[in-house]
């Protein structure tokens, strides 16, 4: 197989992918599992969900201005969306970031107040200057005033990058022949205290799923009563990284509404005056 021509390894919307020019072949693998392609260079690439696992918040990275920061700086107050990408990726990472921007533009929450976004490069050769260019590009695309407070583009050394990617369950590999990375496609949502809450697969993220993931990760600190109602009626499916209708909860809700209607009818009937009853 010519790795220089290989474009995408897709795991049911999210599995292992190789980003390169131009896309040619498409392969499907089970979500969240290593690729079973015969080529040994692609073995082990994918996403392994580590829900409720604590992230190593003391790891040091460099922000888009070149300052040394720890992950802890971005946690503590609100949920965080984490996008593992590399900034010179010719195709896939751009699609991931484009999809993330499109999803968050359709969500009414305010970045920097209700949530933060961290795009972390897993290429140790990339530095702050490239991160700054990428941030400017996506802030322009996002188009909301003050969004720079909530969007962060980080680079780091190989050891810290590997530690973070392992904690995320994100498996990738550098392919020398193509001088590019084979990697998975998806983003993660973490709680304010740095625990992995939800995984959203692929390169497009439905705004409804993104909103519910942020509401859940915030532990009810953001969102409306409608969001809480939807969380009761929908449940997160780890296999797909999406929210689907929770049939049992809906049946329970309908049962409660039926009982409320029945008791309301009995109560109103009991309060009718004798004249009304005679009539």
N, C-alpha and C positions, 0 to 999 in steps of 0.2 A: 504494500500500500504506500502510495506517495503521500507522506505527511504534509508536504507543502501544499497539497491540493485539498486536504481534508478540512471541512468547515465546521460541521456541527455534530456533536454527539448528544442527543436529546433523550432525557429520562422522563417519559410521560409528562412532558411539559417542563421538566426541570433538570434532567440528569446531566451526564457529563457532556461537555461541549468543548470544541476547539475553535478558537476565534482566529480566523485568517482571511486572506484575500484569494480569490472570491469564494463564496460558498458553493459547494458542488454536491457532496453526498450527505444523506441524512440517515442516522441510525437511531433506534429506540432501545432503551434499557429501562429496567424497573426503577421507579422513583426512589431516591435516597440510598441506592445500593451502588457498589462499585461497578464500573463498566465491565461487561463480560466479553468485550471485543478480544479477538485472538491476538491482536498486536500487543505484546507485553509492555510497550511504552505507554499504553493508555490504561493499563490495569490500575484499579484503585481510585479512579477519578469519580467524584460524585459529591453528594451531600448526605451526611448522616445527622439526623435530628438529635439534638441534645437538649430537649425541653427541660426547663427549670435548672439547668446547669449554670453555675456562677461564672461570669467572665473574669479574666485576670485584669482587673482595673488598674493595677499599678504598672502595667507595661508602658514603656515610653515610646512615643512617636514624634514626628515633626509635623506641625500644621502647615497650612499653605503659605504662611509668612516666614517659615523657617524656625519658629520657636519650638523648643522641646516641651512636650505636653504629655501627661498621662491620660489614659482613657477615663480615669475617675473624674476628670474635669468636666466631662460631658454627661455625667450621671448624677443622680441624687434628687432631681426635681421633676423630671418628666420622662416618658418613654423615649426610646432611641431606635431609629431604623438604621440597620447596618448593611452596607452594600460592599461585599468583597469583590473588588475589580482590579484591573490595572489600567492606567491612564493612556497608555499607547496601544491598547488593544484595538485592532483595526475594525472590529465588527461587533462582537458579542457584548462586550462591556458597555459600549455606546448604547446598544439596545436596552441593556439593563437599566442604565441611568436615565435614558429617555422614557422608559416605561415607568420608572419610579417618579419622575417629574410629572408625567401625565396623570398618574394616579393621585399624587398629593395635590395637584392643582384642582382636582375635583372634590377634594376634602376641605371642609371649611375650617379645620383646625389651623392654628397659626404656628409656623415653625419658629423655634426660639422661645415660645411661650407654652405651647401644648405638647410639642415634641421636638426632637433633634434628629438630624440625619448625619451619619458618618460614612463617608466613602473611603475605604482603606485600600491602598494599593498593596497587592501581594508580590509586586516586583521590587526587590531591594535596590535595583539600579535607578529607580525613579526618585525624584527629589521634589522639594517645595515649589520650585519654579513651575514645573509641569502641573503640580497640584493646584497652584494658584490660577493657571490658565483654565484648567478644567472647572474650577469653582466659578470663575467669571462666566464661562460658557453656560453653565447650568443655572446660575442665578438669573441670567438674561432670559433663558428659556422659561424658568419658573415664573418670573415676572411679578413678584410680590415685594412691595416695599418692606425693608427691614429683614428680609429672608436671610441675609448674610449672617445674622446672629445664630441661626439654627442649622446652617449647612457647613460641614467641616470635611475637608479633604486632607487625608493623612498619608504620610509615607514613613518608612522606618527601616531598621536593619533586619537582616534575614532571620536572626534568632527570635526577635520579638514578633515579626510577622508570622513565623511558623507557629509560635505559641498561641497567638490569637486565632489563626485559622484552624488549628487543632481544636481549640475550645469551641469554635463555631461548628465544628464537624464538616468543614469545607476542605475538600481534597482536590488538589491541583498538581500539575507537573509541567516542568519546562521541557519543551521538545527542541533539542539542539538543531535538528535538521531544518526546522521551519523558523527557528529563533523566536518562537512564540510559546504561549502557555496553553495547555489543555486544561480546561476548568469547568466547573459547574455553573448553573445559572439560577440565581435566586437571591432574595434578601431576607434578613432576619429582623424581628422586632424584639427588643429587650425591655425589661421593666426598669423603673428608675433606680432600683438598687442593683442593677447589672445582671439579672438572670434572664436567660433566653426564654421567651414566651411563645413566639409564633414564627413559623417559616412560611414564606410565600415564594412559590416556585415560578420559574420561567422568566420571560422578559416583559410581560405585561401583567399588571396587578390590578384587579378590579377595585375601584374606589370603595365599594361597599366592604370588601374583605379587608382592605387596608384600614378603613375607619374602625371596623370592629376589632381588628388586631390592636390598634392603638388604644381603644377604649379598654379592652381587656388588660393590656400591659400597664395601663395607668391605674388599674385597680379601682376604676370608677371615678377617678379624679377629673377626667375630662369626658365630654359627651353629654347627651341629653337623656331625659327619661325614655325617649324613643329608642336610643341606642341600647339602654339597659333592657328594654322590652325585646329588641331584636336579638340580643345575646341570649335571652331566655328561649327564644324561638329557633335559634340557629346554634349549631355546635361546630367546633373546629375539627376538621378531618386531617390528621397528621399525614395520611398517605397522599393526599392531593394538595395539602397546604391551602385549602379553601374552607369556607363556611357553607354548610348545607342545612336544610330544614331539619330540626329535631322533632321527629314525628311524635314521640312520646310526650314531650313537653307541650306540643300543640294540642294533643288530645287532652292532657291535664287542664290546659287553659280553657279549652272549650267546655270541659266538664264543670269547671268553676263558674264560667259565665252562665251556663245552663242553670246551675243551682242558684246563682244570684238572681236570675230572671224569675225562677220559680218562687223563691222566698219573697221577692218584691211583689209578685202577683198576689200571694197569700196575704201579705201585710196590707196591701192596698184594699183587698177585698174585705178584710176584717175591719177596716176603718170606715167603711161605707155606712152612712146613716140608715136608721130603720126605714125612713121614707124612701131612700134610694133603693133599699132592698125590696120594699113592697112594690115600687114602681117597676 
